[in-house]
């Protein structure tokens, strides 16, 4: 109850009281671990789950929870071991089937993932997480009709499921102005453990470093006193830009990403919020705004440039990237769930709020299904 109300300190006290009364029972340790996991305190959560497993070495829930937790921490091999042990004990355990399916999907083993997720769905056809995960897998396999049907099931069960609405619009080609906060948060909370290695090693992602090279080449004498990394993620842009600014503030919706950014000791401040809310509420001015791979979740950029103009110091610079789509007037929502922009739309919108174009450059953003996603890197300067 306390955990559902997010009163974590009371929930922990309650669990500890139960443990004191029944120290040989696994269930209270599982509950304690779940509270810590809700707080993203993974070390304490793992300790509690391990204690439960010590008491009951074949407890399927303890094995499942440890498997899910290891996946969140990027410990893929350990996660697979725990989840398969859970399924060896209880082969028809829907949660373990779902969690193993998600892990396999995340590591590119889509056919194996499909087997586990479809079995989980057959056993528990009303589980929203399983339906949504299965929809995402179908979409990644270009099985659009199956993905649509599964997303419709999600929405029928939970009409307020914003991520499902977003992906349904994306697959159907219905245009929207921005991705819901919940969608972005869930994508990156799940992606955080393998974000740096997967993006850079597997997908060839170099946008932050490409933007930093543009700054070095076209503003060689420029130093910045206060930089704002909008959508900072795990801090890849911070790593690329730290040499240019004495003060670097990071903003991101994903607490999981921010935890990893914080561990790099690059940022002066980190804030878990959406970028437009931060720009509206901050009283600071900045002379460098970094926005690498952010517009792919924003779509309409009018509010972005309007708010940045209000917080930009004279001569302030915006370093940003887009996925390119020359076939549309402004921007398009792709079946991937990301937005692509017409460069003319971006440049005209920036210009409307006093940003002049310094340089733009074609750039291979990242690989998708072994093909490069084409995009552009930009530097704009505030001239009002």
C-alpha positions as CSV (number, residue, x, y, z in Angstrom):
1,X,0.0,0.0,0.0
2,X,2.7,2.5,1.0
3,X,4.7,1.6,-2.1
4,X,1.7,2.3,-4.3
5,X,1.3,5.7,-2.6
6,X,5.1,6.3,-3.1
7,X,5.6,6.7,0.6
8,X,8.8,4.7,0.3
9,X,10.2,5.4,3.8
10,X,7.0,4.1,5.4
11,X,6.9,1.1,3.1
12,X,10.5,0.2,4.1
13,X,9.7,0.5,7.8
14,X,6.6,-1.7,7.4
15,X,8.6,-4.4,5.5
16,X,11.4,-4.3,8.1
17,X,8.8,-4.8,10.9
18,X,7.4,-7.9,9.0
19,X,10.9,-9.2,8.5
20,X,11.6,-8.9,12.2
21,X,8.5,-10.9,12.9
22,X,9.1,-13.6,10.3
23,X,12.8,-13.6,9.4
24,X,12.7,-17.0,7.7
25,X,10.0,-16.0,5.3
26,X,11.0,-15.0,1.7
27,X,7.9,-12.8,0.9
28,X,8.8,-9.8,3.1
29,X,12.2,-9.6,1.5
30,X,10.6,-9.7,-1.9
31,X,8.4,-6.8,-0.9
32,X,11.3,-4.9,0.5
33,X,13.2,-5.4,-2.7
34,X,10.3,-4.2,-4.7
35,X,10.2,-1.0,-2.7
36,X,13.9,-0.4,-3.3
37,X,13.5,-1.2,-7.0
38,X,10.7,1.4,-7.2
39,X,13.2,4.0,-5.9
40,X,15.8,2.8,-8.4
41,X,18.0,1.7,-5.5
42,X,19.1,-1.4,-7.3
43,X,21.9,-2.5,-5.0
44,X,19.6,-2.7,-1.9
45,X,16.9,-4.3,-4.1
46,X,19.3,-7.0,-5.2
47,X,20.4,-7.6,-1.6
48,X,16.8,-8.1,-0.5
49,X,16.0,-10.4,-3.5
50,X,19.2,-12.4,-2.8
51,X,18.2,-12.8,0.8
52,X,14.8,-14.2,-0.3
53,X,16.5,-16.6,-2.7
54,X,18.8,-17.8,0.1
55,X,15.7,-18.7,2.2
56,X,14.0,-20.3,-0.8
57,X,16.6,-21.2,-3.5
58,X,13.9,-22.1,-6.1
59,X,11.5,-19.3,-5.4
60,X,10.3,-18.3,-9.0
61,X,9.4,-14.7,-8.0
62,X,12.8,-14.1,-6.4
63,X,14.5,-15.5,-9.5
64,X,12.3,-13.5,-11.8
65,X,12.8,-10.3,-9.9
66,X,16.6,-10.7,-9.8
67,X,16.5,-11.4,-13.6
68,X,14.5,-8.3,-14.3
69,X,16.8,-6.3,-12.0
70,X,20.0,-7.6,-13.7
71,X,18.5,-6.5,-17.0
72,X,17.9,-3.0,-15.7
73,X,21.5,-2.9,-14.5
74,X,22.9,-4.1,-17.9
75,X,24.0,-7.5,-16.5
76,X,22.5,-9.5,-19.5
77,X,24.1,-12.9,-18.9
78,X,23.1,-12.9,-15.2
79,X,19.6,-11.8,-16.1
80,X,19.1,-14.6,-18.6
81,X,20.4,-17.2,-16.1
82,X,17.9,-16.0,-13.4
83,X,14.9,-15.8,-15.7
84,X,15.6,-19.3,-17.2
85,X,15.9,-20.7,-13.7
86,X,12.5,-19.1,-12.8
87,X,11.0,-20.8,-15.9
88,X,12.6,-24.1,-15.1
89,X,10.8,-24.0,-11.8
90,X,7.5,-22.6,-13.2
91,X,7.4,-22.9,-17.0
92,X,4.1,-21.1,-17.3
93,X,5.1,-18.0,-15.3
94,X,3.8,-15.1,-17.4
95,X,6.0,-12.4,-15.8
96,X,9.2,-14.3,-16.3
97,X,8.3,-15.1,-19.9
98,X,7.6,-11.5,-20.5
99,X,10.8,-10.3,-18.9
100,X,12.9,-12.8,-20.8
101,X,11.1,-11.9,-24.0
102,X,11.9,-8.2,-23.4
103,X,15.6,-8.9,-22.7
104,X,16.0,-11.0,-25.8
105,X,14.3,-8.4,-27.9
106,X,16.6,-5.7,-26.5
107,X,19.6,-7.8,-27.4
108,X,18.5,-8.4,-31.0
109,X,17.2,-12.0,-30.6
110,X,13.8,-11.1,-31.9
111,X,12.7,-14.6,-33.0
112,X,13.4,-16.1,-29.6
113,X,11.8,-13.0,-28.0
114,X,8.7,-13.6,-29.9
115,X,8.3,-17.1,-28.6
116,X,8.5,-16.0,-25.0
117,X,6.3,-12.9,-25.4
118,X,3.6,-14.7,-27.3
119,X,3.5,-17.5,-24.7
120,X,3.3,-14.9,-21.9
121,X,0.4,-13.2,-23.8
122,X,-1.4,-16.6,-24.2
123,X,-1.2,-17.2,-20.5
124,X,-2.1,-13.7,-19.4
125,X,-3.9,-12.0,-22.3
126,X,-4.9,-8.9,-20.2
127,X,-1.5,-7.9,-19.1
128,X,-0.8,-4.4,-20.5
129,X,3.0,-4.6,-20.3
130,X,3.0,-7.9,-22.3
131,X,0.7,-6.6,-24.9
132,X,2.7,-3.4,-25.3
133,X,6.0,-5.2,-25.4
134,X,4.6,-7.6,-28.0
135,X,3.3,-4.7,-30.1
136,X,6.8,-3.1,-30.1
137,X,8.3,-6.4,-31.2
138,X,5.8,-6.9,-34.0
139,X,6.5,-3.3,-35.2
140,X,10.3,-3.9,-35.2
141,X,9.6,-7.0,-37.4
142,X,7.5,-4.9,-39.8
143,X,4.3,-6.9,-38.8
144,X,2.2,-3.7,-38.7
145,X,-1.2,-5.3,-38.6
146,X,-0.3,-7.4,-35.6
147,X,1.3,-4.4,-33.9
148,X,-1.8,-2.3,-34.5
149,X,-4.1,-5.1,-33.1
150,X,-2.0,-5.4,-30.0
151,X,-1.9,-1.7,-29.4
152,X,-5.7,-1.5,-29.8
153,X,-5.9,-4.2,-27.1
154,X,-3.7,-2.1,-24.8
155,X,-5.9,1.0,-25.3
156,X,-9.1,-1.0,-24.8
157,X,-7.7,-2.1,-21.5
158,X,-6.2,1.2,-20.6
159,X,-7.6,4.2,-22.6
160,X,-5.1,6.6,-21.0
161,X,-2.0,4.6,-22.1
162,X,-0.1,7.4,-23.8
163,X,2.7,5.4,-25.2
164,X,0.3,3.0,-27.0
165,X,-1.6,6.0,-28.5
166,X,1.7,7.4,-29.7
167,X,2.9,4.2,-31.4
168,X,-0.5,3.5,-32.9
169,X,-0.4,7.0,-34.5
170,X,3.2,6.3,-35.7
171,X,2.4,3.0,-37.3
172,X,-0.8,4.3,-38.9
173,X,0.9,7.4,-40.2
174,X,-1.2,9.8,-38.2
175,X,0.7,13.0,-37.5
176,X,1.1,14.4,-33.9
177,X,3.1,17.3,-32.6
178,X,5.2,15.7,-29.9
179,X,5.8,12.3,-28.2
180,X,4.1,11.9,-24.8
181,X,6.4,12.3,-21.8
182,X,5.6,8.8,-20.6
183,X,6.6,7.3,-23.9
184,X,10.0,9.0,-23.9
185,X,10.6,8.2,-20.2
186,X,9.8,4.5,-20.7
187,X,11.9,4.2,-23.8
188,X,15.0,5.6,-22.1
189,X,14.5,4.1,-18.7
190,X,14.5,0.7,-20.4
191,X,17.4,1.7,-22.8
192,X,19.7,3.3,-20.1
193,X,21.8,0.2,-19.1
194,X,23.0,-0.4,-22.6
195,X,22.6,3.1,-24.1
196,X,26.2,4.1,-24.5
197,X,27.6,0.8,-25.7
198,X,24.7,0.0,-28.0
199,X,24.4,3.5,-29.6
200,X,28.1,3.9,-30.2
201,X,29.3,0.4,-30.8
202,X,26.3,-1.2,-32.6
203,X,24.5,1.8,-34.2
204,X,27.5,4.1,-34.9
205,X,26.0,7.0,-33.1
206,X,28.2,10.1,-33.2
207,X,25.9,13.1,-33.2
208,X,27.2,14.8,-30.0
209,X,30.8,14.5,-31.1
210,X,29.9,15.7,-34.6
211,X,28.3,18.8,-33.1
212,X,31.3,19.4,-30.9
213,X,33.5,19.2,-33.9
214,X,31.4,21.9,-35.6
215,X,31.8,24.2,-32.7
216,X,35.5,23.7,-32.6
217,X,35.8,24.2,-36.4
218,X,33.5,27.2,-36.7
219,X,33.8,28.9,-33.3
220,X,37.5,28.1,-32.5
221,X,38.0,30.9,-30.1
222,X,34.6,30.6,-28.4
223,X,34.3,29.5,-24.7
224,X,30.9,29.3,-23.0
225,X,30.2,30.2,-19.4
226,X,26.9,28.3,-19.0
227,X,25.8,25.4,-21.2
228,X,22.4,23.6,-21.1
229,X,22.3,20.0,-22.4
230,X,18.7,19.4,-23.3
231,X,17.9,15.7,-23.3
232,X,21.3,14.9,-21.9
233,X,20.7,11.2,-21.5
234,X,23.6,9.3,-20.1
235,X,25.9,12.3,-20.7
236,X,27.4,11.6,-24.2
237,X,26.9,15.2,-25.2
238,X,28.4,16.3,-21.9
239,X,31.5,14.3,-22.6
240,X,31.7,15.9,-26.1
241,X,31.1,19.5,-24.9
242,X,32.7,19.6,-21.5
243,X,35.9,21.3,-22.8
244,X,33.8,24.2,-24.1
245,X,32.0,25.3,-20.9
246,X,32.9,25.8,-17.3
247,X,29.3,25.1,-16.2
248,X,27.1,22.3,-17.7
249,X,23.5,21.7,-16.7
250,X,21.8,18.5,-17.9
251,X,18.0,18.0,-18.4
252,X,16.3,14.6,-19.1
253,X,13.0,12.9,-18.5
254,X,14.6,9.6,-17.6
255,X,15.8,9.1,-14.1
256,X,17.7,6.0,-15.2
257,X,19.6,8.0,-17.8
258,X,20.4,10.8,-15.3
259,X,21.8,8.3,-12.8
260,X,24.3,7.3,-15.4
261,X,25.0,10.9,-16.4
262,X,25.6,11.8,-12.8
263,X,28.1,9.0,-12.4
264,X,30.3,10.6,-15.1
265,X,30.9,13.7,-12.9
266,X,30.5,16.0,-15.9
267,X,27.5,18.1,-15.0
268,X,27.2,21.0,-12.5
269,X,23.5,20.3,-12.2
270,X,21.1,17.6,-13.3
271,X,17.3,18.0,-13.5
272,X,14.7,15.2,-14.1
273,X,12.0,17.1,-16.1
274,X,11.0,17.7,-19.7
275,X,13.0,20.3,-21.6
276,X,10.1,22.8,-22.3
277,X,9.0,22.9,-18.6
278,X,12.6,23.5,-17.6
279,X,13.0,26.3,-20.1
280,X,9.8,27.9,-18.9
281,X,10.7,27.8,-15.3
282,X,14.5,28.5,-15.1
283,X,15.6,32.0,-14.2
284,X,19.1,31.4,-15.7
285,X,20.5,32.6,-19.0
286,X,22.7,30.3,-21.1
287,X,25.1,30.8,-23.9
288,X,25.1,27.2,-25.3
289,X,22.1,25.0,-25.8
290,X,22.9,21.4,-26.8
291,X,20.0,19.4,-28.3
292,X,21.4,16.1,-29.8
293,X,18.8,13.6,-30.9
294,X,16.0,15.5,-29.1
295,X,13.9,16.8,-31.9
296,X,13.2,13.2,-32.9
297,X,10.8,13.1,-29.9
298,X,9.6,16.7,-30.2
299,X,8.2,17.1,-33.7
300,X,7.0,20.7,-33.6
301,X,10.0,22.9,-32.7
302,X,8.3,26.3,-32.4
303,X,7.9,26.3,-28.6
304,X,11.5,25.1,-28.3
305,X,13.1,28.0,-30.2
306,X,10.7,30.5,-28.6
307,X,11.7,29.4,-25.1
308,X,15.4,29.1,-25.9
309,X,15.3,32.7,-27.3
310,X,13.9,33.9,-23.9
311,X,16.8,32.2,-22.0
312,X,19.7,32.8,-24.5
313,X,22.5,35.2,-23.7
314,X,23.5,37.6,-26.5
315,X,25.4,35.5,-29.1
316,X,24.1,32.3,-27.6
317,X,24.6,29.1,-29.7
318,X,22.2,26.2,-30.3
319,X,23.8,22.9,-31.4
320,X,21.2,20.5,-32.6
321,X,20.5,17.5,-34.8
322,X,17.5,16.2,-36.8
323,X,16.5,13.2,-38.8
324,X,15.9,14.5,-42.3
325,X,12.7,14.2,-44.3
326,X,12.6,16.5,-47.3
327,X,9.3,15.1,-48.5
328,X,7.2,16.9,-45.9
329,X,6.5,20.6,-45.3
330,X,7.5,20.6,-41.7
331,X,7.9,17.3,-39.8
332,X,6.6,13.7,-39.9
333,X,6.0,11.0,-37.3
334,X,7.7,7.8,-38.5
335,X,6.7,4.2,-37.8
336,X,9.7,4.1,-35.5
337,X,7.9,6.5,-33.1
338,X,10.4,9.2,-33.9
339,X,10.0,12.5,-35.8
340,X,11.9,13.6,-38.9
341,X,12.1,17.2,-40.0
342,X,12.4,19.2,-43.2
343,X,15.6,21.3,-42.8
344,X,13.8,24.3,-44.3
345,X,11.2,24.1,-41.5
346,X,13.8,23.9,-38.8
347,X,15.8,26.9,-40.3
348,X,12.7,29.1,-40.8
349,X,11.4,28.4,-37.3
350,X,14.8,29.1,-35.7
351,X,15.1,32.3,-37.8
352,X,11.6,33.5,-36.6
353,X,12.9,33.7,-33.1
354,X,16.2,35.4,-33.9
355,X,18.6,32.5,-34.5
356,X,20.8,32.8,-37.6
357,X,22.3,29.7,-39.2
358,X,26.0,29.4,-38.7
359,X,26.5,26.0,-40.3
360,X,24.6,22.8,-41.2
361,X,26.1,19.5,-42.2
362,X,24.8,16.2,-43.5
363,X,25.4,13.4,-41.0
364,X,24.8,9.7,-40.7
365,X,22.9,9.7,-37.3
366,X,22.7,6.0,-36.5
367,X,22.1,2.6,-38.1
368,X,18.6,1.0,-38.2
369,X,18.3,-2.4,-39.6
370,X,21.9,-2.0,-40.9
371,X,21.0,1.2,-42.9
372,X,22.1,4.7,-42.0
373,X,19.5,7.1,-40.8
374,X,20.2,10.4,-42.6
375,X,20.2,13.6,-40.8
376,X,21.7,17.0,-40.3
377,X,23.8,18.7,-37.6
378,X,23.2,22.4,-37.0
379,X,24.7,25.4,-35.3
380,X,22.5,28.5,-34.8
381,X,23.5,31.8,-33.1
382,X,21.1,34.1,-31.3
383,X,21.3,37.5,-32.9
384,X,18.8,39.6,-31.0
